[in-house]
Amino acid sequence: MGNKGLSAIRPMLGFVFFLVTLHLVYGDLSYSVSEEMKRDAVIGNLAKDLGLDRISISSRQARVDFEDIRKTYCDINRSTGELVTSERIDRESLCGNKPSCVLKVDLVLENPLELHRVSLHIQDVNDNSPQFKDHLIEMEISELAEKGSRFPIEEAHDADIGQNAVQRYILQKNDHFILSVDSKKVDLVLENKLDREKQKEMNLLLTALDGGSPQRSGTVVIHVTVLDANDNAPVFSQPLTRALHLCPPLKLFSYL
């Protein structure tokens, strides 16, 4: 009978605990934080923004706890009430190329227990340059390739996002190829036909640029080898009649 009564009041106790906890958790506070900020850089003044006095922050042992991560990227200065960086924040290692990167932080005060949720929105800075997979791209193209033929090139990659990612490509000026870029698809387009007899190979410099400030870039060399085609008839080095004239006379032999 006692166990049944306890089972009946457990949901009520849980509900009461939820109500008590609800009074301890306050609304979210958000800050925008640029990645790569120096250690002890000020993110914001928690005491001022939450309406807390600095004496309470010190006497109530204020601290910050991070959700789902072990590293402590920031801490609270109990003397000033400021939230400051304690570790280098690298947006790319935390969130990859996700468009949004948010760290959840709990500000905890004791005696009595008080909890404030703080969201840190990590902003990307242009700290990465565009990179091609290889430093050299080898291509073999027949001299019979028609004008307008397209040859795909693997695009460059940039760990940054948005405007700080790759924005455009530049191909070094040359006599045969132009560049076509469409939705990150990069093609080398033959504008003037190749002739192996005139040029057997060539090097083209391709540059990828991002849109950050300062702007960053990455380059790759495209080495094109022109493949021979059977497009020329054999040519004698001297007239045929002269060649015959220069041949020694044939000796006739008879056998008995």
C-alpha positions as CSV (number, residue, x, y, z in Angstrom):
1,M,0.0,0.0,0.0
2,G,2.8,2.4,0.9
3,N,4.6,1.6,-2.4
4,K,1.4,2.4,-4.3
5,G,1.0,5.7,-2.6
6,L,4.6,6.6,-3.4
7,S,4.1,5.7,-7.0
8,A,1.1,7.9,-7.2
9,I,2.9,11.0,-5.8
10,R,6.1,10.6,-7.9
11,P,4.7,12.4,-11.0
12,M,3.6,15.2,-8.7
13,L,7.0,15.5,-7.1
14,G,8.6,15.6,-10.6
15,F,6.2,18.4,-11.6
16,V,7.0,20.4,-8.5
17,F,10.8,19.9,-9.2
18,F,10.2,21.1,-12.8
19,L,8.5,24.3,-11.5
20,V,11.3,25.0,-9.0
21,T,13.9,24.4,-11.7
22,L,12.0,26.7,-14.1
23,H,12.4,29.6,-11.7
24,L,16.1,29.0,-11.6
25,V,16.6,29.1,-15.4
26,Y,16.5,32.5,-17.1
27,G,16.2,33.6,-20.7
28,D,18.9,33.2,-23.3
29,L,21.6,35.8,-23.8
30,S,23.4,35.9,-27.2
31,Y,26.8,37.2,-28.2
32,S,28.5,37.4,-31.6
33,V,32.1,36.2,-31.4
34,S,34.7,36.3,-34.2
35,E,36.9,33.2,-34.3
36,E,40.6,33.5,-33.7
37,M,40.2,36.1,-31.0
38,K,43.1,36.5,-28.7
39,R,43.1,35.0,-25.2
40,D,41.4,37.2,-22.6
41,A,39.5,39.2,-25.3
42,V,36.2,40.5,-23.9
43,I,33.1,38.9,-25.4
44,G,30.6,40.8,-23.3
45,N,29.7,42.0,-19.8
46,L,27.5,39.4,-18.3
47,A,26.9,41.4,-15.1
48,K,25.7,44.4,-17.0
49,D,23.7,42.5,-19.6
50,L,22.0,40.2,-17.0
51,G,21.4,43.0,-14.5
52,L,23.7,41.3,-11.9
53,D,26.0,43.2,-9.5
54,R,29.7,42.3,-9.6
55,I,29.7,41.6,-5.8
56,S,27.1,38.8,-6.3
57,I,29.1,37.3,-9.2
58,S,32.2,37.0,-7.0
59,S,30.4,36.0,-3.8
60,R,28.2,33.4,-5.5
61,Q,31.1,31.7,-7.2
62,A,29.9,32.4,-10.8
63,R,31.2,30.0,-13.4
64,V,30.6,29.0,-17.0
65,D,29.8,25.4,-18.2
66,F,29.9,24.4,-21.8
67,E,27.4,21.9,-23.3
68,D,28.6,18.9,-25.3
69,I,32.3,19.9,-25.5
70,R,35.2,19.4,-23.1
71,K,37.2,22.5,-23.9
72,T,36.5,25.7,-22.1
73,Y,36.6,28.4,-24.7
74,C,35.7,31.3,-22.3
75,D,35.5,32.1,-18.7
76,I,34.0,34.8,-16.5
77,N,36.1,37.5,-14.8
78,R,34.6,37.6,-11.4
79,S,36.1,41.0,-10.7
80,T,34.5,42.7,-13.7
81,G,31.7,40.5,-14.6
82,E,33.0,40.1,-18.2
83,L,32.9,37.0,-20.3
84,V,36.4,36.6,-21.8
85,T,38.0,34.1,-24.1
86,S,40.3,31.5,-22.5
87,E,41.1,29.4,-25.6
88,R,41.5,30.1,-29.3
89,I,38.2,29.4,-31.1
90,D,38.6,27.8,-34.6
91,R,35.2,27.9,-36.3
92,E,36.2,25.3,-39.0
93,S,37.3,22.7,-36.4
94,L,34.1,23.2,-34.4
95,C,31.5,23.4,-37.1
96,G,33.2,22.7,-40.5
97,N,31.4,24.4,-43.3
98,K,28.0,24.7,-41.6
99,P,26.4,28.1,-42.2
100,S,25.7,28.5,-38.5
101,C,28.1,27.8,-35.6
102,V,26.7,28.3,-32.0
103,L,28.3,27.4,-28.7
104,K,25.9,26.9,-25.8
105,V,27.2,28.1,-22.4
106,D,25.6,28.0,-19.0
107,L,26.4,30.8,-16.5
108,V,25.9,29.2,-13.1
109,L,25.6,31.1,-9.8
110,E,25.3,29.4,-6.4
111,N,23.6,30.2,-3.1
112,P,20.9,30.3,-4.3
113,L,21.3,28.3,-7.5
114,E,20.7,30.4,-10.6
115,L,21.3,29.4,-14.2
116,H,21.5,31.6,-17.3
117,R,21.8,30.3,-20.9
118,V,24.3,32.1,-23.1
119,S,24.6,31.4,-26.9
120,L,27.9,32.3,-28.6
121,H,27.5,32.8,-32.4
122,I,30.9,32.1,-33.8
123,Q,31.6,34.3,-36.9
124,D,33.9,33.3,-39.7
125,V,37.0,35.3,-40.5
126,N,39.1,34.9,-43.6
127,D,41.9,32.8,-42.1
128,N,42.1,30.1,-44.8
129,S,43.3,30.3,-48.5
130,P,41.7,28.5,-51.4
131,Q,43.6,25.2,-52.1
132,F,43.6,22.9,-55.1
133,K,44.0,19.2,-54.4
134,D,47.3,19.0,-56.3
135,H,49.9,21.6,-57.2
136,L,50.1,20.2,-60.7
137,I,47.3,19.0,-63.0
138,E,48.4,16.8,-66.0
139,M,46.3,16.8,-69.1
140,E,46.8,15.0,-72.5
141,I,44.8,16.6,-75.3
142,S,44.8,15.4,-78.9
143,E,45.7,18.0,-81.5
144,L,42.5,16.9,-83.3
145,A,40.3,18.2,-80.5
146,E,37.6,20.5,-81.8
147,K,37.2,24.2,-80.9
148,G,34.8,24.4,-77.9
149,S,35.9,21.1,-76.4
150,R,35.7,21.2,-72.6
151,F,38.0,19.6,-70.1
152,P,36.8,19.5,-66.4
153,I,39.1,20.7,-63.6
154,E,38.6,19.9,-60.0
155,E,37.7,23.1,-58.2
156,A,39.6,24.6,-55.3
157,H,38.3,24.2,-51.8
158,D,38.3,26.8,-49.0
159,A,37.6,25.9,-45.3
160,D,36.0,29.3,-44.8
161,I,32.3,29.9,-45.7
162,G,30.2,32.6,-47.4
163,Q,32.0,35.5,-48.9
164,N,35.3,34.2,-47.4
165,A,35.0,31.0,-49.6
166,V,36.1,30.7,-53.2
167,Q,34.4,33.4,-55.3
168,R,36.1,33.3,-58.7
169,Y,38.9,31.9,-60.9
170,I,41.5,33.5,-63.2
171,L,43.3,31.7,-66.0
172,Q,46.6,33.1,-67.2
173,K,46.2,34.5,-70.7
174,N,47.3,32.1,-73.4
175,D,46.7,31.4,-77.1
176,H,44.5,28.3,-76.9
177,F,42.3,28.0,-73.8
178,I,39.7,30.1,-71.9
179,L,38.0,29.3,-68.6
180,S,34.3,28.5,-68.0
181,V,33.0,28.5,-64.4
182,D,29.4,27.6,-63.6
183,S,28.1,26.8,-60.1
184,K,31.6,25.8,-58.9
185,K,32.0,23.6,-62.1
186,V,35.3,24.6,-63.7
187,D,36.1,23.7,-67.3
188,L,39.1,24.4,-69.5
189,V,37.6,25.3,-73.0
190,L,39.6,25.0,-76.2
191,E,39.3,28.4,-78.0
192,N,41.9,27.8,-80.8
193,K,42.9,24.5,-82.2
194,L,46.2,22.8,-81.1
195,D,49.1,21.9,-83.4
196,R,51.7,19.5,-82.0
197,E,54.1,20.4,-84.8
198,K,54.1,24.0,-83.5
199,Q,53.8,23.4,-79.7
200,K,54.1,20.0,-78.0
201,E,53.3,21.1,-74.5
202,M,52.3,24.2,-72.4
203,N,51.8,25.3,-68.8
204,L,48.7,27.3,-67.8
205,L,48.4,29.0,-64.4
206,L,45.0,28.9,-62.7
207,T,44.3,31.0,-59.7
208,A,41.4,30.7,-57.3
209,L,40.4,33.8,-55.2
210,D,38.1,34.2,-52.2
211,G,36.0,37.3,-51.4
212,G,37.5,38.1,-48.0
213,S,39.4,41.1,-46.8
214,P,42.3,40.8,-47.2
215,Q,41.7,38.6,-50.2
216,R,43.4,35.2,-50.3
217,S,44.3,33.0,-53.2
218,G,45.6,29.6,-54.3
219,T,47.2,28.5,-57.6
220,V,47.7,25.4,-59.6
221,V,49.7,24.7,-62.8
222,I,47.9,22.9,-65.6
223,H,50.5,21.1,-67.8
224,V,49.0,20.2,-71.2
225,T,50.6,17.7,-73.5
226,V,49.5,17.8,-77.1
227,L,49.0,14.3,-78.5
228,D,50.1,13.7,-82.1
229,A,47.6,12.8,-84.8
230,N,48.4,11.3,-88.2
231,D,47.5,14.6,-90.0
232,N,50.6,15.0,-92.2
233,A,51.6,13.0,-95.3
234,P,55.2,11.7,-95.5
235,V,57.6,14.1,-97.3
236,F,60.8,13.2,-98.9
237,S,63.8,15.3,-98.0
238,Q,64.8,15.5,-101.7
239,P,63.1,14.9,-105.1
240,L,62.5,11.2,-105.9
241,T,64.3,11.4,-109.3
242,R,67.4,12.7,-107.6
243,A,67.2,10.0,-104.9
244,L,67.1,7.4,-107.7
245,H,70.0,9.0,-109.5
246,L,72.1,8.8,-106.4
247,C,71.6,5.1,-105.9
248,P,74.6,3.0,-107.1
249,P,74.0,0.9,-110.3
250,L,72.9,-2.6,-109.8
251,K,75.4,-5.4,-110.7
252,L,74.1,-8.3,-112.7
253,F,75.5,-11.7,-112.0
254,S,75.1,-14.9,-114.0
255,Y,75.6,-18.4,-112.7
256,L,76.7,-21.3,-114.7
